[in-house]
Amino acid sequence: MIAAIVVAYFPEAAQLVSLLLKLSKQAQHVVVVDNTPEQFGTPSWLADLATSNIQWIAQGANVGIAEAHNIGIKAAQLSGAEQVILFDQDSQVGDDFILLLSSAAYKLRQQGIKLACIGPRPFCIHANQQSRPRVQRELQRLADVTLVRQIIASGMLIRVADYKDIGPKEAGLFIDGVDHEWCWRAASKGYTVAICESVIMPHKLGDDRGRIIGISYKVGSPIRLYYQFRNTWVLARRSYVPTYWKLRNIVAQPVRFVLMGLFQSPRRLRIRYMLKGVLHGLLKKQGPYK
């Protein structure tokens, strides 16, 4: 049995309903973990989702993406799910999305590969092209599957038994770096991570894009900059985190500070969040920003 888990946070109704109705036809159970604060109430359009296999869990507060995944996986496990597949609320999926990923995962395991998770090839909507690493090389191509070091959380298919062995998503990271950290931790335990090239998923990598002297760069919201800067220093201390990632992100921070602090508004707010992110990262602070 496969359960789909969707994390919601102030979701756009039509978009989320469309995703859930698609998933309800592909997965035996669908769990929605809603991180929208309780003062905003229960969405009136929930009546549109009156199907027997959709479970809605209202958290009443934003517990972060990592903890939302853990809550959703626990609920899926209680429903009898042996595999789970994670989605953002704005994910776009085809009619055979889950079938293709689960089939690819089965074939890899039949070859003796100890698979932690498999996901789709992301298609960046901002850049209008498939997302592939520029610096870090992907590990190996096996027919329709590419072995990689990490994948994004949206579209990530995991066996519940492997999730238990690897451990839960790290709630202290809250949002940024959660999916990569889990993949790297899995690799430290001998697991493999893969992308199925025949499954393409349109996805917004970053909130927006900026451009200077012809070079495009990701633009995050001010609060996301806090988590990105903080979690870089939190993760940089860990032995299982790839050295290339540590160097790239630490070296890039001064560049990002200039780009976000000078060329993106609101400048003062962005600067304040970035500086606090560095400070809190060095102090090993985790959890939600307070």
Residue, then its C-alpha position, 0 to 999 in steps of 0.5 A: m500500500i502506498a500513501a501520499i503525504v502533502v504538506a499544506y501552508f496557506p494553500e491555494a484552494a484550486q491548486l491543492v484540490s486538483l493535486l489531492l484529487k489526482l493523488s486520491k486516484q493513484a494512492q490508496h491513502v492520502v494524508v494532508v498535514d496542514n501547517t496553517p495557523e489555527q486562527f485562520g480556521t478550517p478552509s471552507w472548500l474542504a467539502d470538495l475533498a469528501t473522499s474516503n481516502i483523504q485524511w486531513i491533519a490540522q496542526g494549528a501552527n507551522v511545525g515546519i516541513a520536516e516535522a510535517h513529513n514525520i507526522g504524515i508518515k506516522a499517520a500513513q503507517l497507522s493506515g497500513a502504508e508500506q510506502v509513502i510519497l511526499f509532495d508540496q502543496d503546489s506539486q504537479v503530477g501526471d496520471d501515472f506518476i506514482l506507478l512509474l516511480s514505484s515500478a522504478a524503485y522495485k526494479l532497482r531493489q531487484q538488482g540488489i540496490k539498497l534504495a533509500c528513496i527515488g524521485p522525479r526529475p525536477f523541471c524548474i518553472h523559473a528557468n524553464q528547463q530540467s534541473r541538473p547539478r552544475v558543480q556536483r556530478e551525478l553518480q551513475r546512470l542505469a537505464d532510465v534511472t540516475l543515482v544521485r547524492q540527494i533529491i528534493a522532498s517533493g515526489m520522494l518515494i520512501r519505504v516505511a521500513d527504510y524510513k524507520d532504519i534511517g530515522p525521521k526527518e530532522a525537525g530542528l532544521f525546520i525547512d531548508g536542507v531537510d531533504h538533503e540532510w536525510c539523503w546524506r544520512a541515508a548514504s552514511k548508512g549504506y543507502t542509495v538515492a535515485i531519480c527516475e528520468s521518465v518522471i518529470m515534475p514541474h517545480k518552483l525551485g526558489d520563490d523567484r529569480g533575480r538577474i544581474i549582468g546576465i546571471s540568474y540567481k535564486v531569490g528566497s523570502p527574507i525568512r527563508l534566507y534566515y533558515q538557509f544561512r543558519n542551516t548551512w552552518v548547522l550542517a557544515r559541522r557534520s561528517y556525513v555532509p558532503t565536503y563540496w556542499k559545505l565549501r560551496n554554500i559557505v563560500a557562496q554566503p558572502v555573494r548571496f549576502v550582497l545580492m540579497g542585501l543590495f538588489q532585493s527588497p526589503r533590503r534591511l529585513r533581508i540583511r537582518y535575517m541573514l545576519k541572524g541566520v549566521l549568528h544562530g547557526l554558529l550558536k547551533k540554534q535550531g527549530p523555528y525562528k523566534 
